[in-house]
Amino acid sequence: MPWLTPTQLYAWMQLTGAITQLPAVVDAQLRRDSGLNFFEYSILAGLSGAPQLAMKMATLAQMANGSQSRLSHAVSRLEKAGWVERRTCSEGSRSVEAVLTDAGQEKIVEAAPFHVREVRRMVIDPLTAEELGQLRNALRKIMLVASPEAVRLIDETYAEKGHVPPE
């Protein structure tokens, strides 16, 4: 297998830089402005967009990109804060689902403006509309190789709300 060309290597290094730096910057912003870490915010945000503000724990773990164990510990912290509750799945199975409480809805509404401001500053505002479309398409192609299941979950979650633009 031939080594990467200089152009390919530069693109790879830019991607790995973004992969490592963006989460750290977002995590620091969330901790500073809302007391949440990025994983906890992802859980609350995922639940806030789910039907009936509830999601099976296994699905939520995939959506938040964490193991079931990590999710369980995070949900325990969120439960103690009164932002999330666990219950037997409403679909009648023996699965457990997490449910966003009224206080959890208030927390995500409080945290979201600061988070959106940071996302805009780092990702949206530096790009033109055309570049943003190219980024979306390129990242989707990469994610289809890395995690087709994550793409399916994202598409299902956001397509219902009309947020997934046509290719």
OpenMM code with the backbone's topology and positions (N, CA, C; nanometers):
from openmm import Vec3, app, unit

residues = "MET PRO TRP LEU THR PRO THR GLN LEU TYR ALA TRP MET GLN LEU THR GLY ALA ILE THR GLN LEU PRO ALA VAL VAL ASP ALA GLN LEU ARG ARG ASP SER GLY LEU ASN PHE PHE GLU TYR SER ILE LEU ALA GLY LEU SER GLY ALA PRO GLN LEU ALA MET LYS MET ALA THR LEU ALA GLN MET ALA ASN GLY SER GLN SER ARG LEU SER HIS ALA VAL SER ARG LEU GLU LYS ALA GLY TRP VAL GLU ARG ARG THR CYS SER GLU GLY SER ARG SER VAL GLU ALA VAL LEU THR ASP ALA GLY GLN GLU LYS ILE VAL GLU ALA ALA PRO PHE HIS VAL ARG GLU VAL ARG ARG MET VAL ILE ASP PRO LEU THR ALA GLU GLU LEU GLY GLN LEU ARG ASN ALA LEU ARG LYS ILE MET LEU VAL ALA SER PRO GLU ALA VAL ARG LEU ILE ASP GLU THR TYR ALA GLU LYS GLY HIS VAL PRO PRO GLU".split()
positions = [
    Vec3(0.0850, -0.1174, 0.0000),
    Vec3(0.0000, 0.0000, 0.0000),
    Vec3(0.0899, 0.1241, 0.0000),
    Vec3(0.0731, 0.2123, -0.0967),
    Vec3(0.1563, 0.3327, -0.1009),
    Vec3(0.1221, 0.4282, 0.0140),
    Vec3(0.2235, 0.5020, 0.0573),
    Vec3(0.2059, 0.6000, 0.1634),
    Vec3(0.1180, 0.7140, 0.1122),
    Vec3(0.0659, 0.7948, 0.2013),
    Vec3(-0.0180, 0.9078, 0.1625),
    Vec3(0.0640, 1.0123, 0.0878),
    Vec3(0.0006, 1.0740, -0.0105),
    Vec3(0.0662, 1.1854, -0.0797),
    Vec3(0.0726, 1.3038, 0.0167),
    Vec3(0.1547, 1.4029, -0.0121),
    Vec3(0.1589, 1.5202, 0.0758),
    Vec3(0.0210, 1.5857, 0.0946),
    Vec3(-0.0567, 1.5934, -0.0115),
    Vec3(-0.1911, 1.6518, -0.0012),
    Vec3(-0.2809, 1.5664, 0.0872),
    Vec3(-0.2761, 1.4347, 0.0677),
    Vec3(-0.3569, 1.3443, 0.1498),
    Vec3(-0.3139, 1.3495, 0.2959),
    Vec3(-0.1838, 1.3525, 0.3199),
    Vec3(-0.1326, 1.3585, 0.4563),
    Vec3(-0.1766, 1.4875, 0.5250),
    Vec3(-0.1703, 1.5983, 0.4537),
    Vec3(-0.2120, 1.7261, 0.5114),
    Vec3(-0.3612, 1.7226, 0.5469),
    Vec3(-0.4431, 1.6677, 0.4573),
    Vec3(-0.5871, 1.6562, 0.4854),
    Vec3(-0.6101, 1.5674, 0.6074),
    Vec3(-0.5370, 1.4561, 0.6153),
    Vec3(-0.5506, 1.3659, 0.7296),
    Vec3(-0.5115, 1.4358, 0.8591),
    Vec3(-0.4022, 1.5101, 0.8566),
    Vec3(-0.3569, 1.5793, 0.9772),
    Vec3(-0.4565, 1.6874, 1.0199),
    Vec3(-0.5177, 1.7547, 0.9237),
    Vec3(-0.6204, 1.8536, 0.9577),
    Vec3(-0.7416, 1.7850, 1.0215),
    Vec3(-0.7807, 1.6701, 0.9659),
    Vec3(-0.8940, 1.5966, 1.0225),
    Vec3(-0.8621, 1.5471, 1.1628),
    Vec3(-0.7444, 1.4886, 1.1831),
    Vec3(-0.7111, 1.4392, 1.3172),
    Vec3(-0.6993, 1.5543, 1.4165),
    Vec3(-0.6520, 1.6682, 1.3707),
    Vec3(-0.6490, 1.7857, 1.4580),
    Vec3(-0.7889, 1.8268, 1.5001),
    Vec3(-0.8811, 1.8294, 1.4045),
    Vec3(-1.0201, 1.8650, 1.4362),
    Vec3(-1.0831, 1.7620, 1.5296),
    Vec3(-1.0571, 1.6339, 1.5031),
    Vec3(-1.1142, 1.5272, 1.5861),
    Vec3(-1.0687, 1.5392, 1.7309),
    Vec3(-0.9454, 1.5791, 1.7522),
    Vec3(-0.8942, 1.5872, 1.8892),
    Vec3(-0.9208, 1.7225, 1.9540),
    Vec3(-0.9143, 1.8300, 1.8786),
    Vec3(-0.9278, 1.9634, 1.9377),
    Vec3(-1.0723, 2.0068, 1.9594),
    Vec3(-1.1605, 1.9831, 1.8636),
    Vec3(-1.2991, 2.0296, 1.8771),
    Vec3(-1.3687, 1.9748, 2.0014),
    Vec3(-1.3616, 1.8441, 2.0283),
    Vec3(-1.4288, 1.7951, 2.1494),
    Vec3(-1.3754, 1.8588, 2.2775),
    Vec3(-1.2459, 1.8817, 2.2841),
    Vec3(-1.1882, 1.9424, 2.4050),
    Vec3(-1.2374, 2.0854, 2.4235),
    Vec3(-1.2439, 2.1613, 2.3144),
    Vec3(-1.2914, 2.2996, 2.3220),
    Vec3(-1.4397, 2.3027, 2.3589),
    Vec3(-1.5182, 2.2159, 2.2969),
    Vec3(-1.6619, 2.2105, 2.3266),
    Vec3(-1.6846, 2.1668, 2.4709),
    Vec3(-1.6110, 2.0668, 2.5163),
    Vec3(-1.6253, 2.0192, 2.6537),
    Vec3(-1.5936, 2.1312, 2.7531),
    Vec3(-1.4869, 2.2044, 2.7287),
    Vec3(-1.4490, 2.3144, 2.8190),
    Vec3(-1.5569, 2.4221, 2.8213),
    Vec3(-1.6114, 2.4552, 2.7054),
    Vec3(-1.7180, 2.5562, 2.6987),
    Vec3(-1.8406, 2.5110, 2.7755),
    Vec3(-1.8810, 2.3862, 2.7570),
    Vec3(-1.9998, 2.3358, 2.8261),
    Vec3(-1.9792, 2.3335, 2.9770),
    Vec3(-1.8642, 2.2881, 3.0212),
    Vec3(-1.8351, 2.2856, 3.1657),
    Vec3(-1.8392, 2.4269, 3.2241),
    Vec3(-1.7791, 2.5213, 3.1528),
    Vec3(-1.7729, 2.6595, 3.1999),
    Vec3(-1.9125, 2.7233, 3.2054),
    Vec3(-1.9912, 2.7046, 3.1012),
    Vec3(-2.1181, 2.7761, 3.0896),
    Vec3(-2.2382, 2.7042, 3.1490),
    Vec3(-2.2309, 2.5705, 3.1619),
    Vec3(-2.3498, 2.4984, 3.2094),
    Vec3(-2.3205, 2.3919, 3.3142),
    Vec3(-2.1935, 2.3624, 3.3393),
    Vec3(-2.1596, 2.2588, 3.4361),
    Vec3(-2.1762, 2.1177, 3.3828),
    Vec3(-2.2053, 2.1042, 3.2543),
    Vec3(-2.2190, 1.9733, 3.1906),
    Vec3(-2.0923, 1.9417, 3.1135),
    Vec3(-2.0614, 1.8123, 3.0991),
    Vec3(-1.9571, 1.7767, 3.0038),
    Vec3(-2.0236, 1.7465, 2.8697),
    Vec3(-1.9433, 1.7290, 2.7651),
    Vec3(-1.9970, 1.7100, 2.6307),
    Vec3(-2.0841, 1.5849, 2.6223),
    Vec3(-2.0438, 1.4783, 2.6902),
    Vec3(-2.1213, 1.3549, 2.6878),
    Vec3(-2.2578, 1.3757, 2.7532),
    Vec3(-2.2601, 1.4416, 2.8681),
    Vec3(-2.3875, 1.4688, 2.9362),
    Vec3(-2.4768, 1.5586, 2.8508),
    Vec3(-2.4176, 1.6596, 2.7896),
    Vec3(-2.4944, 1.7477, 2.7017),
    Vec3(-2.5529, 1.6669, 2.5860),
    Vec3(-2.4724, 1.5770, 2.5284),
    Vec3(-2.5194, 1.4945, 2.4166),
    Vec3(-2.6378, 1.4080, 2.4580),
    Vec3(-2.6355, 1.3576, 2.5802),
    Vec3(-2.7470, 1.2774, 2.6315),
    Vec3(-2.8723, 1.3634, 2.6426),
    Vec3(-2.8608, 1.4780, 2.7078),
    Vec3(-2.9772, 1.5659, 2.7239),
    Vec3(-3.0296, 1.6136, 2.5888),
    Vec3(-2.9389, 1.6493, 2.4982),
    Vec3(-2.9805, 1.6953, 2.3659),
    Vec3(-3.0484, 1.5828, 2.2883),
    Vec3(-2.9935, 1.4615, 2.2965),
    Vec3(-3.0551, 1.3477, 2.2287),
    Vec3(-3.1953, 1.3205, 2.2792),
    Vec3(-3.2118, 1.3255, 2.4106),
    Vec3(-3.3448, 1.3034, 2.4687),
    Vec3(-3.4406, 1.4163, 2.4328),
    Vec3(-3.3900, 1.5390, 2.4263),
    Vec3(-3.4786, 1.6521, 2.3963),
    Vec3(-3.5350, 1.6431, 2.2550),
    Vec3(-3.4648, 1.5731, 2.1662),
    Vec3(-3.5127, 1.5575, 2.0298),
    Vec3(-3.5872, 1.4280, 2.0045),
    Vec3(-3.5961, 1.3431, 2.1051),
    Vec3(-3.6596, 1.2117, 2.0889),
    Vec3(-3.8108, 1.2213, 2.1085),
    Vec3(-3.8855, 1.1323, 2.0432),
    Vec3(-4.0299, 1.1278, 2.0670),
    Vec3(-4.0586, 1.1036, 2.2154),
    Vec3(-4.1525, 1.1749, 2.2703),
    Vec3(-4.1893, 1.1671, 2.4120),
    Vec3(-4.0694, 1.1905, 2.5050),
    Vec3(-3.9649, 1.2551, 2.4521),
    Vec3(-3.8454, 1.2885, 2.5310),
    Vec3(-3.7830, 1.1649, 2.5953),
    Vec3(-3.7968, 1.0485, 2.5298),
    Vec3(-3.7485, 0.9220, 2.5850),
    Vec3(-3.6762, 0.8423, 2.4770),
    Vec3(-3.5786, 0.7630, 2.5213),
    Vec3(-3.5022, 0.6808, 2.4283),
    Vec3(-3.4486, 0.5591, 2.5033),
    Vec3(-3.4492, 0.4436, 2.4352),
    Vec3(-3.3884, 0.3249, 2.4949),
    Vec3(-3.2426, 0.3547, 2.5268),
    Vec3(-3.1974, 0.2999, 2.6384),
    Vec3(-3.0601, 0.3244, 2.6819),
    Vec3(-2.9594, 0.2789, 2.5757),
    Vec3(-2.9845, 0.1655, 2.5110),
    Vec3(-2.8913, 0.1152, 2.4094),
    Vec3(-2.8828, 0.2113, 2.2911),
    Vec3(-2.9958, 0.2636, 2.2489),
    Vec3(-2.9981, 0.3596, 2.1384),
    Vec3(-2.9303, 0.4894, 2.1792),
    Vec3(-2.9571, 0.5339, 2.3010),
    Vec3(-2.8966, 0.6568, 2.3519),
    Vec3(-2.7444, 0.6437, 2.3600),
    Vec3(-2.6956, 0.5264, 2.3971),
    Vec3(-2.5507, 0.5036, 2.4021),
    Vec3(-2.4901, 0.5197, 2.2634),
    Vec3(-2.5573, 0.4656, 2.1622),
    Vec3(-2.5086, 0.4810, 2.0249),
    Vec3(-2.5134, 0.6274, 1.9824),
    Vec3(-2.6239, 0.6938, 2.0120),
    Vec3(-2.6422, 0.8334, 1.9719),
    Vec3(-2.5368, 0.9234, 2.0367),
    Vec3(-2.5069, 0.8990, 2.1630),
    Vec3(-2.4109, 0.9824, 2.2363),
    Vec3(-2.2673, 0.9345, 2.2180),
    Vec3(-2.2502, 0.8246, 2.1439),
    Vec3(-2.1183, 0.7688, 2.1144),
    Vec3(-2.0442, 0.7263, 2.2414),
    Vec3(-2.1116, 0.6438, 2.3208),
    Vec3(-2.0493, 0.5934, 2.4426),
    Vec3(-2.0911, 0.4500, 2.4683),
    Vec3(-2.0175, 0.3830, 2.5525),
    Vec3(-2.0526, 0.2459, 2.5893),
    Vec3(-2.1758, 0.2482, 2.6797),
    Vec3(-2.2397, 0.1333, 2.6939),
    Vec3(-2.3554, 0.1237, 2.7838),
    Vec3(-2.3139, 0.1555, 2.9268),
    Vec3(-2.1942, 0.1118, 2.9662),
    Vec3(-2.1461, 0.1383, 3.1013),
    Vec3(-2.1256, 0.2879, 3.1235),
    Vec3(-2.0600, 0.3528, 3.0293),
    Vec3(-2.0373, 0.4977, 3.0414),
    Vec3(-2.1700, 0.5721, 3.0462),
    Vec3(-2.2636, 0.5301, 2.9601),
    Vec3(-2.3951, 0.5938, 2.9587),
    Vec3(-2.4653, 0.5751, 3.0922),
    Vec3(-2.4604, 0.4544, 3.1467),
    Vec3(-2.5270, 0.4266, 3.2738),
    Vec3(-2.4740, 0.5170, 3.3847),
    Vec3(-2.3422, 0.5340, 3.3903),
    Vec3(-2.2831, 0.6216, 3.4920),
    Vec3(-2.3263, 0.7671, 3.4711),
    Vec3(-2.3255, 0.8116, 3.3453),
    Vec3(-2.3648, 0.9498, 3.3160),
    Vec3(-2.5123, 0.9720, 3.3475),
    Vec3(-2.5975, 0.8766, 3.3110),
    Vec3(-2.7403, 0.8902, 3.3405),
    Vec3(-2.7627, 0.8916, 3.4914),
    Vec3(-2.6852, 0.8149, 3.5665),
    Vec3(-2.6961, 0.8196, 3.7134),
    Vec3(-2.6674, 0.9602, 3.7652),
    Vec3(-2.5631, 1.0253, 3.7111),
    Vec3(-2.5328, 1.1636, 3.7518),
    Vec3(-2.6466, 1.2578, 3.7133),
    Vec3(-2.7004, 1.2391, 3.5939),
    Vec3(-2.8096, 1.3247, 3.5474),
    Vec3(-2.9374, 1.2999, 3.6274),
    Vec3(-2.9585, 1.1750, 3.6700),
    Vec3(-3.0724, 1.1435, 3.7571),
    Vec3(-3.0593, 1.2153, 3.8909),
    Vec3(-2.9404, 1.2118, 3.9487),
    Vec3(-2.9178, 1.2778, 4.0780),
    Vec3(-2.9456, 1.4274, 4.0694),
    Vec3(-2.9185, 1.4859, 3.9540),
    Vec3(-2.9450, 1.6286, 3.9333),
    Vec3(-3.0928, 1.6546, 3.9047),
    Vec3(-3.1700, 1.5471, 3.8805),
    Vec3(-3.3127, 1.5622, 3.8521),
    Vec3(-3.3440, 1.5914, 3.7064),
    Vec3(-3.2478, 1.5706, 3.6170),
    Vec3(-3.2666, 1.6041, 3.4763),
    Vec3(-3.3131, 1.4868, 3.3908),
    Vec3(-3.2938, 1.3649, 3.4400),
    Vec3(-3.3290, 1.2442, 3.3653),
    Vec3(-3.3874, 1.1433, 3.4632),
    Vec3(-3.4796, 1.0617, 3.4136),
    Vec3(-3.5314, 0.9479, 3.4906),
    Vec3(-3.5183, 0.8237, 3.4039),
    Vec3(-3.5108, 0.7086, 3.4697),
    Vec3(-3.5136, 0.5802, 3.3984),
    Vec3(-3.6493, 0.5170, 3.4228),
    Vec3(-3.6969, 0.4450, 3.3220),
    Vec3(-3.8221, 0.3711, 3.3372),
    Vec3(-3.8198, 0.2520, 3.2428),
    Vec3(-3.9093, 0.1590, 3.2691),
    Vec3(-3.9248, 0.0463, 3.1783),
    Vec3(-3.9745, 0.1008, 3.0456),
    Vec3(-3.9230, 0.0473, 2.9386),
    Vec3(-3.9539, 0.0968, 2.8048),
    Vec3(-4.1040, 0.0984, 2.7796),
    Vec3(-4.1516, 0.2078, 2.7227),
    Vec3(-4.2947, 0.2235, 2.6963),
    Vec3(-4.3439, 0.1312, 2.5860),
    Vec3(-4.2528, 0.0696, 2.5098),
    Vec3(-4.2915, -0.0213, 2.4017),
    Vec3(-4.3290, -0.1601, 2.4534),
    Vec3(-4.3264, -0.1780, 2.5836),
    Vec3(-4.3667, -0.3048, 2.6417),
    Vec3(-4.2544, -0.4056, 2.6560),
    Vec3(-4.1358, -0.3729, 2.6061),
    Vec3(-4.0242, -0.4662, 2.6216),
    Vec3(-3.9650, -0.4514, 2.7609),
    Vec3(-3.8689, -0.5365, 2.7915),
    Vec3(-3.8047, -0.5285, 2.9231),
    Vec3(-3.6883, -0.4304, 2.9220),
    Vec3(-3.6727, -0.3600, 2.8135),
    Vec3(-3.5651, -0.2615, 2.8030),
    Vec3(-3.5922, -0.1432, 2.8950),
    Vec3(-3.4849, -0.0727, 2.9267),
    Vec3(-3.4950, 0.0487, 3.0073),
    Vec3(-3.4727, 0.1671, 2.9151),
    Vec3(-3.5490, 0.2722, 2.9383),
    Vec3(-3.5276, 0.3940, 2.8616),
    Vec3(-3.5014, 0.5105, 2.9556),
    Vec3(-3.4312, 0.6081, 2.9042),
    Vec3(-3.4073, 0.7319, 2.9774),
    Vec3(-3.5102, 0.8333, 2.9304),
    Vec3(-3.5583, 0.9133, 3.0240),
    Vec3(-3.6606, 1.0131, 2.9943),
    Vec3(-3.6120, 1.1483, 3.0456),
    Vec3(-3.6238, 1.2494, 2.9628),
    Vec3(-3.5871, 1.3847, 3.0027),
    Vec3(-3.6975, 1.4425, 3.0906),
    Vec3(-3.6620, 1.4932, 3.2071),
    Vec3(-3.7598, 1.5536, 3.2983),
    Vec3(-3.7822, 1.6999, 3.2603),
    Vec3(-3.8789, 1.7627, 3.3255),
    Vec3(-3.9009, 1.9062, 3.3039),
    Vec3(-3.7753, 1.9853, 3.3393),
    Vec3(-3.7108, 1.9469, 3.4499),
    Vec3(-3.5871, 2.0150, 3.4904),
    Vec3(-3.4766, 1.9918, 3.3873),
    Vec3(-3.4738, 1.8727, 3.3279),
    Vec3(-3.3765, 1.8439, 3.2229),
    Vec3(-3.4009, 1.9274, 3.0987),
    Vec3(-3.5287, 1.9467, 3.0652),
    Vec3(-3.5623, 2.0341, 2.9525),
    Vec3(-3.5146, 2.1764, 2.9802),
    Vec3(-3.5355, 2.2219, 3.1022),
    Vec3(-3.4889, 2.3560, 3.1396),
    Vec3(-3.3370, 2.3648, 3.1288),
    Vec3(-3.2677, 2.2598, 3.1704),
    Vec3(-3.1210, 2.2599, 3.1664),
    Vec3(-3.0698, 2.2669, 3.0234),
    Vec3(-3.1291, 2.1904, 2.9335),
    Vec3(-3.0813, 2.1916, 2.7952),
    Vec3(-3.1147, 2.3250, 2.7291),
    Vec3(-3.2289, 2.3827, 2.7624),
    Vec3(-3.2650, 2.5150, 2.7094),
    Vec3(-3.1672, 2.6210, 2.7610),
    Vec3(-3.1234, 2.6062, 2.8846),
    Vec3(-3.0251, 2.6983, 2.9436),
    Vec3(-2.8876, 2.6817, 2.8789),
    Vec3(-2.8465, 2.5580, 2.8547),
    Vec3(-2.7119, 2.5304, 2.8032),
    Vec3(-2.6993, 2.5521, 2.6528),
    Vec3(-2.8057, 2.5290, 2.5785),
    Vec3(-2.7989, 2.5283, 2.4321),
    Vec3(-2.7489, 2.6587, 2.3697),
    Vec3(-2.7941, 2.7759, 2.4133),
    Vec3(-2.7468, 2.8981, 2.3462),
    Vec3(-2.5951, 2.9167, 2.3523),
    Vec3(-2.5345, 2.8831, 2.4653),
    Vec3(-2.3892, 2.8939, 2.4781),
    Vec3(-2.3196, 2.7931, 2.3870),
    Vec3(-2.3757, 2.6729, 2.3823),
    Vec3(-2.3192, 2.5671, 2.2982),
    Vec3(-2.3303, 2.6043, 2.1502),
    Vec3(-2.4477, 2.6522, 2.1105),
    Vec3(-2.4684, 2.6906, 1.9708),
    Vec3(-2.3740, 2.8048, 1.9326),
    Vec3(-2.3558, 2.8985, 2.0227),
    Vec3(-2.2632, 3.0091, 1.9953),
    Vec3(-2.1225, 2.9549, 1.9668),
    Vec3(-2.0791, 2.8577, 2.0461),
    Vec3(-1.9454, 2.7997, 2.0271),
    Vec3(-1.9377, 2.7194, 1.8974),
    Vec3(-2.0418, 2.6439, 1.8658),
    Vec3(-2.0451, 2.5678, 1.7402),
    Vec3(-2.0396, 2.6633, 1.6216),
    Vec3(-2.1163, 2.7700, 1.6290),
    Vec3(-2.1132, 2.8694, 1.5210),
    Vec3(-1.9732, 2.9295, 1.5062),
    Vec3(-1.9130, 2.9657, 1.6184),
    Vec3(-1.7812, 3.0290, 1.6159),
    Vec3(-1.6755, 2.9374, 1.5532),
    Vec3(-1.6805, 2.8093, 1.5888),
    Vec3(-1.5759, 2.7165, 1.5451),
    Vec3(-1.6007, 2.6541, 1.4083),
    Vec3(-1.7272, 2.6262, 1.3752),
    Vec3(-1.7549, 2.5453, 1.2565),
    Vec3(-1.8397, 2.6182, 1.1523),
    Vec3(-1.9464, 2.6813, 1.1930),
    Vec3(-2.0416, 2.7373, 1.0966),
    Vec3(-1.9921, 2.8688, 1.0368),
    Vec3(-1.9587, 2.9645, 1.1223),
    Vec3(-1.9236, 3.0986, 1.0745),
    Vec3(-1.7993, 3.1048, 0.9856),
    Vec3(-1.6966, 3.0228, 1.0090),
    Vec3(-1.5792, 3.0313, 0.9206),
    Vec3(-1.6039, 2.9790, 0.7788),
    Vec3(-1.7152, 2.9102, 0.7566),
    Vec3(-1.7417, 2.8464, 0.6277),
    Vec3(-1.8511, 2.9188, 0.5507),
    Vec3(-1.8389, 2.9173, 0.4184),
    Vec3(-1.9482, 2.9648, 0.3338),
    Vec3(-2.0556, 2.8555, 0.3317),
    Vec3(-2.1727, 2.8884, 0.2791),
    Vec3(-2.2794, 2.7884, 0.2678),
    Vec3(-2.2336, 2.6712, 0.1806),
    Vec3(-2.1605, 2.7016, 0.0747),
    Vec3(-2.1106, 2.5952, -0.0131),
    Vec3(-2.0107, 2.5059, 0.0605),
    Vec3(-1.9191, 2.5671, 0.1345),
    Vec3(-1.8206, 2.4894, 0.2104),
    Vec3(-1.8877, 2.4046, 0.3176),
    Vec3(-1.9908, 2.4577, 0.3809),
    Vec3(-2.0633, 2.3812, 0.4825),
    Vec3(-2.1298, 2.2590, 0.4194),
    Vec3(-2.1886, 2.2757, 0.3014),
    Vec3(-2.2470, 2.1626, 0.2302),
    Vec3(-2.1423, 2.0587, 0.1935),
    Vec3(-2.0255, 2.1046, 0.1500),
    Vec3(-1.9163, 2.0129, 0.1172),
    Vec3(-1.8685, 1.9391, 0.2419),
    Vec3(-1.8575, 2.0120, 0.3530),
    Vec3(-1.8165, 1.9490, 0.4785),
    Vec3(-1.9176, 1.8428, 0.5201),
    Vec3(-2.0454, 1.8776, 0.5155),
    Vec3(-2.1506, 1.7822, 0.5521),
    Vec3(-2.1406, 1.6561, 0.4668),
    Vec3(-2.1265, 1.6734, 0.3367),
    Vec3(-2.1207, 1.5582, 0.2469),
    Vec3(-1.9949, 1.4750, 0.2694),
    Vec3(-1.8811, 1.5411, 0.2891),
    Vec3(-1.7558, 1.4684, 0.3123),
    Vec3(-1.7616, 1.3916, 0.4440),
    Vec3(-1.8104, 1.4566, 0.5495),
    Vec3(-1.8179, 1.3886, 0.6792),
    Vec3(-1.9160, 1.2721, 0.6749),
    Vec3(-2.0257, 1.2871, 0.6019),
    Vec3(-2.1226, 1.1775, 0.5909),
    Vec3(-2.0582, 1.0569, 0.5227),
    Vec3(-1.9810, 1.0814, 0.4170),
    Vec3(-1.9120, 0.9716, 0.3482),
    Vec3(-1.8141, 0.9017, 0.4425),
    Vec3(-1.7397, 0.9802, 0.5193),
    Vec3(-1.6448, 0.9226, 0.6150),
    Vec3(-1.7197, 0.8429, 0.7211),
    Vec3(-1.8286, 0.8982, 0.7726),
    Vec3(-1.9061, 0.8299, 0.8768),
    Vec3(-1.9736, 0.7031, 0.8246),
    Vec3(-2.0111, 0.7011, 0.6976),
    Vec3(-2.0702, 0.5789, 0.6418),
    Vec3(-1.9706, 0.4637, 0.6432),
    Vec3(-1.8418, 0.4945, 0.6310),
    Vec3(-1.7381, 0.3915, 0.6405),
    Vec3(-1.7106, 0.3588, 0.7873),
    Vec3(-1.6977, 0.4628, 0.8698),
    Vec3(-1.6600, 0.4436, 1.0107),
    Vec3(-1.7731, 0.3871, 1.0951),
    Vec3(-1.8957, 0.4343, 1.0730),
    Vec3(-2.0074, 0.3922, 1.1577),
    Vec3(-2.1410, 0.4129, 1.0866),
    Vec3(-2.1765, 0.3196, 0.9967),
    Vec3(-2.3041, 0.3324, 0.9262),
    Vec3(-2.4236, 0.3435, 1.0215),
    Vec3(-2.4156, 0.2753, 1.1360),
    Vec3(-2.5249, 0.2796, 1.2340),
    Vec3(-2.5423, 0.4206, 1.2893),
    Vec3(-2.4328, 0.4902, 1.3138),
    Vec3(-2.4416, 0.6282, 1.3631),
    Vec3(-2.5068, 0.7177, 1.2584),
    Vec3(-2.4728, 0.6978, 1.1317),
    Vec3(-2.5345, 0.7762, 1.0244),
    Vec3(-2.6840, 0.7480, 1.0195),
    Vec3(-2.7221, 0.6207, 1.0316),
    Vec3(-2.8645, 0.5853, 1.0301),
    Vec3(-2.9380, 0.6549, 1.1440),
    Vec3(-2.8814, 0.6522, 1.2641),
    Vec3(-2.9456, 0.7171, 1.3789),
    Vec3(-2.9580, 0.8677, 1.3590),
    Vec3(-2.8520, 0.9295, 1.3099),
    Vec3(-2.8558, 1.0743, 1.2851),
    Vec3(-2.9612, 1.1059, 1.1801),
    Vec3(-2.9611, 1.0300, 1.0705),
    Vec3(-3.0587, 1.0535, 0.9641),
    Vec3(-3.2013, 1.0372, 1.0148),
    Vec3(-3.2269, 0.9309, 1.0899),
    Vec3(-3.3619, 0.9081, 1.1424),
    Vec3(-3.4042, 1.0203, 1.2360),
    Vec3(-3.3157, 1.0599, 1.3243),
    Vec3(-3.3485, 1.1620, 1.4231),
    Vec3(-3.3778, 1.2955, 1.3572),
    Vec3(-3.2953, 1.3358, 1.2634),
    Vec3(-3.3083, 1.4693, 1.2066),
    Vec3(-3.3960, 1.4745, 1.0826),
    Vec3(-3.4127, 1.3625, 1.0110),
    Vec3(-3.4999, 1.3610, 0.8941),
    Vec3(-3.6448, 1.3841, 0.9337),
    Vec3(-3.6839, 1.3290, 1.0498),
    Vec3(-3.8211, 1.3471, 1.0979),
    Vec3(-3.8550, 1.4944, 1.1146),
    Vec3(-3.7550, 1.5749, 1.1434),
    Vec3(-3.7758, 1.7174, 1.1672),
    Vec3(-3.7452, 1.8004, 1.0429),
    Vec3(-3.7159, 1.7342, 0.9314),
    Vec3(-3.6838, 1.8054, 0.8090),
    Vec3(-3.5465, 1.8694, 0.8099),
    Vec3(-3.4561, 1.8212, 0.8954),
    Vec3(-3.3237, 1.8810, 0.9079),
    Vec3(-3.2184, 1.8152, 0.8208),
    Vec3(-3.2524, 1.7087, 0.7504),
    Vec3(-3.1544, 1.6434, 0.6642),
    Vec3(-3.1825, 1.6886, 0.5218),
    Vec3(-3.0960, 1.7756, 0.4684),
    Vec3(-3.1196, 1.8250, 0.3328),
    Vec3(-3.0945, 1.7159, 0.2301),
    Vec3(-3.1575, 1.7276, 0.1139),
    Vec3(-3.1330, 1.6277, 0.0094),
    Vec3(-2.9874, 1.6323, -0.0346),
    Vec3(-2.9390, 1.5183, -0.0816),
    Vec3(-2.7983, 1.5090, -0.1275),
    Vec3(-2.7781, 1.5961, -0.2495),
] * unit.nanometer
topology = app.Topology()
chain = topology.addChain("A")
for resn in residues:
    res = topology.addResidue(resn, chain)
    for name in ("N", "CA", "C"):
        topology.addAtom(name, app.Element.getBySymbol(name[0]), res)
